[in-house]
Amino acid sequence: MPGFSHLYIPGPTNLPEAVRRAMNVPMEDMRAPDFPDLTRPVFEKAQKVFRNSEGRVFIYPSSGTGAWEAAIQNTLSPGDKVLMSRFGQFSNLWVDMAQRMGLDVDVIDCEWGEGVPVDQYAERLKADKTHDYKAVFATHNETATGVTSDIKGVREALDAAGHPALLMVDGVSSVGSIEFDQDAWGVDCAVSGSQKGFMLPAGLGILSVSKWALEAHKTAEFPRCYFSFEDQIRMNDTGYFPYTPATQLLRGLDVSCDMLLDEGLENVWARHRRLASGVRAAVEAWGLTLCAARPELWSDTVSAIVVPDDRDARDVIAAAYAKYDTSLGSGLANVAGKVFRIGHLGWLNEGMVCTALSAAEMAMIECGFEIEAGSGVGAAIRLFATSDAPQMKIA
Ligand code: PLP
């Protein structure tokens, strides 16, 4: 098809041109004497994006799932009791991994569309006088349902109980897009990947760890090799990696971190709030609802839009793709066919959001939805054009 293809899935996200150009380089020698000139600043900058001042960052040639695994095997031991919750496909998959790896998982099941049940975490942590829980897991931004959870609240629950468990957070679709403060929230392992807020292709698992996680690593007994902290640290401290790194992705990461830090993390978060507000204004104008159960849970990086019971969201996604060359996110597992998702994160501006909304609107009308043409896009335009306020909370 002529014209641009439009990518509005919640990752991989659109690549900034500067990042794409930075990666368009010949293969290079990852053992060259000047290779650390690239890697040292990359580690430092990535750590800043997590707001991690005292720990360190590991950058694996994997996806986010690899960083999940790295976090578990480097800080915990087989049979350790951990507290987790699931309320969407990604929180579900992390539980599945923890169980398959041999952790004793106390899992709290919530409705999809809810977030981390902070009150229940607080109760269980308080009741755990013998400190059996070795770690508490929380999915910050559940990409499948468009739900952002209260990680600060989880830290407060741990502190209120005087509980020493590690705090493990999935920030795959939040870090580099919406507020994430590893220092302030006392996050011990913060998991991310390259293809969302970091605005890169998939291929890097990025794990930012606290000094407490590094301490826990000393007694952690899971067998490990590929993701081993000690192997990484030994080589990373010299500016190299224990095996062939994804050099082009590192070049890209260097630039994408610069872009995030130059824009300023607070401004990045505010931009995502503003763009998400435009999407939410459209959803309201269409007469549809979000999968996220309450406004406090609304995600500023992805909206999962619920279609009426007599419709199948897959038809909308198929129509958008076939006719308008636009990729929208599908409903995963329990919400397949019930929602379509618009990813509004990464390298994105108002015009791009309006394009995503136009394509979704055309596809819905084509599928017989009773929607007035221009209603959703119009609502977003009105919001964008009449206010510069980044922090608006619009339904
Ligand atoms: N966690 C969340 C919240 C995600 O959105 C994803 C992927 O979309 C993952 C984990 C898994 O990451 P990856 O697909 O990079 O392995």
Residues whose N, C-alpha, C, O or C-beta is under 5 A from the ligand:
A	BS01	PLP	S63 G64 T65 F90 N141 E142 T143 D170 V172 S173 G193
